[in-house]
């Protein structure tokens, strides 16, 4: 496992993981959601490592990329990710994105479909106008650990037991100079008042790579119905009693679906 801190003007910070048994084909690249960072994919990277090399980026304005020169919406994140892939000379990848990172992954696939071998989207942003904008705005502005815990619980299914360290770590991250202000600016770019900006779903469905969308029935950020009646070329997987964080709530199942999607290359 490698934790790099490259030039922030060239390559987004990322963590790389693979075992000696991992194949030498296209790696899996993971893009986290709003307010997160690469550490949210730790369990997924571990589960993938026996078969696939993986890289989990910190997106602009998040984690070690807090001071990235340009921060903003999913389009900004997509541009930074594609720039990083180019600098790393990664010609083909299997792209995975969660929430805002899912929207960024979809935008990247629309812009450079020849680079994307498969696309796996976890409760992705942009698939419908409805969004819990009040929760996201509060989440962007909070730095108190107790309040952070209350807000984070809303991101998970009702039966999920939130580890105490998640709220503590997230609150500590917000104490960094500019962290809250950066997230507050980003969330406003994701939203249009009380709704979210949307993606061209039919154009995404027409992309040439295999596409999976993964959602939870208890998602309180983006309603699960956004996964209903998607075009038939998008494989939809909905997990019962799971919230907005399927990669943390059911990581083994999510990793299996990523590998299934990546089996073609």
PyMOL commands that set and color helices and strands:
alter all, ss='L'
color gray80, all
select helices_A, chain A and resi 38-48+63-65+74-87+100-111+113-115+133-141+145-153+164-174+179-190+201-205+224-227+246-249+251-264
alter helices_A, ss='H'
color red, helices_A
select strands_A, chain A and resi 2-4+14-17+27-31+54-57+93-98+116-122+191-192+195-196+210-216+234-239
alter strands_A, ss='S'
color yellow, strands_A
deselect
rebuild
show_as cartoon
